[in-house]
Amino acid sequence: MRQTVTNIWHFYRDGFRAMTWGRVLWVIILLKLFVLFVVLKLFFFPDFVRQSAGGLGEEEFVSRELIGRMPSP
């Protein structure tokens, strides 16, 4: 098992060392992920719970919303 993991590690290590265009592509991929998860979250997905809670704490707001939406038996 340890030999297999070591072989896989060496395979990827040597592959990444020999890359020429691959490094540029990895940088592009990482930049795209950064834009998708950080920048878009900041501008297009506001913190709805914090804005709606007003003066209440977030936990209190969520518990009241859950209790208020429970169907009556």
Backbone hydrogen bonds in HBPLUS format (Angstrom, degrees):
<---DONOR---> <-ACCEPTOR-->    atom                        ^
c    i                          cat <-CA-CA->   ^        H-A-AA   ^      H-
h    n   atom  resd res      DA  || num        DHA   H-A  angle D-A-AA Bond
n    s   type  num  typ     dist DA aas  dist angle  dist       angle   num
A0005-VAL N   A0001-MET O   3.07 MM   4  6.41 162.7  2.10 153.3 157.0     1
A0006-THR N   A0002-ARG O   2.94 MM   4  6.13 158.2  1.99 147.0 153.6     2
A0007-ASN N   A0003-GLN O   2.86 MM   4  6.07 155.9  1.92 145.8 152.3     3
A0008-ILE N   A0004-THR O   2.94 MM   4  6.21 158.0  1.99 150.1 155.9     4
A0009-TRP N   A0005-VAL O   2.92 MM   4  6.14 161.0  1.96 149.2 154.6     5
A0010-HIS N   A0006-THR O   2.94 MM   4  6.19 163.7  1.97 152.5 156.4     6
A0011-PHE N   A0007-ASN O   2.93 MM   4  6.07 154.1  2.00 145.4 152.9     7
A0012-TYR N   A0008-ILE O   3.06 MM   4  6.35 165.8  2.08 157.0 158.3     8
A0013-ARG N   A0009-TRP O   2.87 MM   4  6.01 163.0  1.89 153.3 159.0     9
A0014-ASP N   A0010-HIS O   2.89 MM   4  5.90 169.1  1.90 148.4 151.8    10
A0015-GLY N   A0011-PHE O   3.01 MM   4  6.09 150.7  2.10 139.7 148.7    11
A0016-PHE N   A0012-TYR O   2.88 MM   4  6.06 161.4  1.92 152.7 156.2    12
A0017-ARG N   A0013-ARG O   3.06 MM   4  6.25 147.9  2.17 143.1 152.1    13
A0018-ALA N   A0014-ASP O   3.12 MM   4  6.26 146.2  2.24 142.5 150.3    14
A0025-LEU N   A0021-TRP O   3.02 MM   4  6.32 159.7  2.06 154.0 160.2    15
A0026-TRP N   A0022-GLY O   2.85 MM   4  6.09 152.1  1.93 147.8 155.4    16
A0027-VAL N   A0023-ARG O   3.01 MM   4  6.25 152.2  2.09 145.4 152.5    17
A0028-ILE N   A0024-VAL O   3.03 MM   4  6.33 155.9  2.09 147.4 153.8    18
A0029-ILE N   A0025-LEU O   2.91 MM   4  6.16 158.7  1.95 149.4 155.1    19
A0030-LEU N   A0026-TRP O   2.93 MM   4  6.11 163.0  1.96 149.0 153.2    20
A0031-LEU N   A0027-VAL O   2.93 MM   4  6.11 154.2  1.99 147.1 154.4    21
A0032-LYS N   A0028-ILE O   2.95 MM   4  6.17 156.2  2.01 148.5 155.0    22
A0033-LEU N   A0029-ILE O   2.98 MM   4  6.26 158.3  2.03 150.1 155.8    23
A0034-PHE N   A0030-LEU O   2.96 MM   4  6.15 155.5  2.02 143.9 150.7    24
A0035-VAL N   A0031-LEU O   2.93 MM   4  6.20 161.5  1.97 150.0 154.6    25
A0036-LEU N   A0032-LYS O   2.87 MM   4  6.07 164.8  1.89 152.5 156.9    26
A0037-PHE N   A0033-LEU O   2.95 MM   4  6.02 172.0  1.95 154.5 156.4    27
A0038-VAL N   A0034-PHE O   2.88 MM   4  5.54 155.2  1.94 145.9 152.6    28
A0040-LEU N   A0035-VAL O   3.10 MM   5  6.33 161.0  2.14 172.0 174.9    29
A0042-LEU N   A0038-VAL O   3.05 MM   4  6.24 158.0  2.10 149.7 155.1    30
A0043-PHE N   A0039-VAL O   3.18 MM   4  6.42 158.4  2.22 153.4 158.2    31
A0044-PHE N   A0040-LEU O   2.83 MM   4  5.52 161.0  1.87 148.6 154.4    32
A0045-PHE N   A0041-LYS O   3.35 MM   4  4.96 147.5  2.46 118.6 123.5    33
A0048-PHE N   A0046-PRO O   3.01 MM   2  5.72 114.4  2.46 112.4  95.7    34
A0051-GLN N   A0047-ASP O   3.19 MM   4  6.42 158.4  2.23 151.5 157.7    35
A0052-SER N   A0048-PHE O   2.90 MM   4  5.98 158.0  1.95 152.6 158.7    36
A0053-ALA N   A0049-VAL O   2.93 MM   4  5.88 141.5  2.08 148.4 157.2    37
A0056-LEU N   A0053-ALA O   3.09 MM   3  5.28 146.5  2.20 139.2 131.4    38
A0061-PHE N   A0057-GLY O   3.05 MM   4  6.30 161.0  2.08 154.3 159.5    39
A0062-VAL N   A0058-GLU O   3.02 MM   4  6.22 165.2  2.04 150.4 153.9    40
A0063-SER N   A0059-GLU O   2.98 MM   4  6.17 163.9  2.00 150.7 155.3    41
A0064-ARG N   A0060-GLU O   2.99 MM   4  6.15 161.1  2.02 149.1 154.2    42
A0065-GLU N   A0061-PHE O   2.98 MM   4  6.18 158.3  2.03 149.2 155.4    43
A0066-LEU N   A0062-VAL O   2.95 MM   4  6.14 161.1  1.99 152.5 157.4    44
A0067-ILE N   A0063-SER O   2.99 MM   4  6.12 164.0  2.01 149.6 154.0    45
A0068-GLY N   A0064-ARG O   2.86 MM   4  5.89 158.0  1.91 145.5 152.4    46
A0069-ARG N   A0065-GLU O   3.08 MM   4  6.16 135.0  2.29 140.6 150.5    47
A0070-MET N   A0067-ILE O   3.32 MM   3  5.37 162.3  2.36 103.6 108.8    48
